[in-house]
Amino acid sequence: MAETQKVVIQWPRNSWAILTKIIRAWYTAEQGDGDITQRKIADIAGVQPSQVSTNKAFLQAIGILTSDGSSLTEAGKRIGIGISGDNESMLREGLQLVIKGNALLSHMLDVIKGRGELKVKSFSDEIALRMNGKTDGFATGVTILQEILVSSGSIELAGDTLRPLRGRIEERYRDPENGGEKFKPQKPSDLGLKRIPIPVSTSSVWWVEVGEAPKEGEIDKFLEMQKLMFGTKQNK
């Protein structure tokens, strides 16, 4: 039997909560003017500059930062938008891109789907098997990889068991009349919400969940988020 190909990742030094602060700050910095420096990002994030530098290699390795570490990738930008605007759908989309583009995360997702479930300890052991053992920062890194998979909507954590999460990602079906691909509506994830389809292209639809009676200011917040997401500007 061929030996499992080892994966090399420089593990992060801080939790996913700190990393999301850095990602959000990086996105904010890229939307502003001036040079983007680690100190500037640290100031925006409210963390120490060393926390940016020691976690940078990990963000590069999983595809949130570009390989040269100079900017956010497309996935990273979507995650930044999702975190900044409390947009769960955009956050999931960005994390799903990260998983798709990272061999280790893709492999672990396939393992969980293939087995139907996987204990958290077995998840850690599987990763150790594909790497050079449990190196410095391993436990923190494994926890973050698990959080990425869960936050992407790909799996769920039930007690100490990871399972594929069904029914949250939009299901598609073929339209026999035009051969196109459409989205099949789903029930809202929460009671009292309505799902509104928003076509974004000829083959892609986003679904927005809204309450029966939105609170004051929520509509304006939604419109501002669309401007942020699509780069639109108000006419002066």
N, C-alpha and C positions, 0 to 999 in steps of 0.2 A: 504494500500500500504506500502511495506517495505521501511524503510528509506534508502536513498542513503548512501552506505558505504563511510566514510570519508577517504581521502588520506592525509598522512602526508609527507610534503617535507619542508626541510629547504631551503628557497629561497636564491638565490645568491645575492651578494652585488654589482656586477658590470655587465656591458653589455656583450652581446655575443661576441663582438669584443675582450674584455679583456679575456674572457674565452677561446677563440680560441688561443690566445697567450699562455695561460697557458698550454693548451692541446698540442700545437706544441712543447713548451719547455719541457714538460714531455716526449713526444715521443723522442725528441732529447737526453734528459738525459738518457733514457733507452737504447739508442743505443751506448752510450759512456761507459767509465769505471768509477769505483768509486761508492760511495754511492749516492743514490738519496734523497736529502733533499729538504725541501720547499724553503730554501734560495738559493740553487743551481738552482732550477726551476725558482724562481723569477728572479735571475740574468740573466738566459738565455732568459726569456720572456721580461725582461726590465720592470718589475712591482715591487711593494712593496711586501715583504714577507707576509704581512697581507692580501694582495689581494689573495694570494694562499690559505692561511688558511681559510679565510672567505667564499671562494667559493668551497672549497673541498667537503663539505657535499652535496651540490647540485649535483656536478659531480658524487659523489657516488650514490645518490638517483636515477639519471636518467640512470645509467649504463655505464658511461664513465670511471669512476674509479672503481676498485674492492671494495667490501664491507668494507674491512679493510683500504682502502685508500692508499695501498702501491704501486699500479701499475695500468697501463691502462688495461682495458678489451680488448677483441678482437675488439669490436666496437670502443673503444677509440683509439686503434692502427690504425685502418683503417682511422679514422678521422684525426689522427696525420699525417699519410702518405699523405692523401688528402690535408691537409693544407700546409704541408711542401713542397710538390712537385707541388702545384697548380693543383692537379689532382681532377677534379670535380666528375668524376665517382666514385673514391674511397671514396671521402668525402660523397657522397650520399649513397653509400653502407653502410658506417659506421653509418650514421644517421638513415638509415632505420632499422638497427639492434637495435639501441637505441629505436626507436619507437616500434618495435616489442616486446622488452623486458620490456617496461615500461607501466604499466596499465593505467596511466593517459593519456599519449600520444596516446596510442592505442585507448582508448575510444574517445578522441577528434577527431582522424582521422575518426573513425566510425561515429561519429555524423555528421561531415562535409560531408562524403560520403553519409550517409543516407538522409540528408536533401537537398543535392545538392549544398547548399551554406550556409554560416553562417557569420553574421556580426561580426566584430572585437569585438564590445561591448558584443555581445551574447557569443562569445568565452570566454571572460573574466568572464562573469556571470556563464557560465557552469562550469568553473574551480573552481570558488568561491563556487559553490553549492556542489562540491565534496570534498572541503577542509573545514577547520575551519574558514570560512570567508576570508576576505582580510587582512591577517596578514602582518607584516613588510617585505618589499621586494616583495610583491605580484605583483605589476605592472611590476617591472623588470623581475621577473620570468616568468610571463605570456607572455611578449614580447619575451623572449628567447625561450619558448616552441613553440610559433608561428613561430619564425625564424627557429627552427629545422625542423618543418613540411614543411615549404616552401623550405628550402635549401636541404631537402631530395628528392625533386622532387615529393612529394606526393600531395601537394596542391599548389595553386597560390593565390596571394593577388592582387585583382583588386579593387582599391580604398579602400573602407572600408569593402570589402567582401572577405571571404575566400571560394575558390572553389576547388573541386578535379581537379588535373592536369592530363589530358589525353594525351597520345601520346609520353611521354618522357621516361617511363619505358619500357624496352623491352617486347614485346608481344611474347607469346609462342604458339606453335601449335603442335598437335600430328601428328607424322608420322605414317600412318596406316600400312606401310610395315614392320617396325621393332618395333613398339610400343614405340619408344623412344620419348623424348621430345627435340625439337629443337627450336632455336630462329628464329623468323620471322624478316627479315631485315626491317629497317625503313629508311625513308628519313633523310638525315642529318638535324640537327637542324639549321644550317646556310648554306646559299647558298655558293657555291664554295668549299664545303668540300665533301670528299668521306668517306664512312663508310667501314672499313676493319674489318672482323670478325677474332678474335683471340681465338681459342679453348683453354680452360684452364683445361678441363677435358672431359670425355666422355659424360657428360650431361650439360656442362656449356660453354657458349661462351661470350666473352667480345667484345664489338664493340668500335673501336677507330676511331675518326674523324680526318682526316688529310687534309691539303690543297693540291692543285694541285702541288704547288712548295714550299716545306718547306723552311723556312729561314735558313741561315747558323747557325749551332749550335743546331738546334732543334732536329735533329736525335740523336745527342750525348746526349742531355738532356733527350730524351725519353728512350734511352738505360740505362742511369744512373738511371732513375726512376724505370725501371724494376728490376735492381739490388737491389735497396732500398726496393721495394715491396716484392721481393721473396727471399731476403737474399743471392743472388749469389755474388761470389767474382771473381775478375779477377785472372787468373792464372799468377803467377810470373815467 
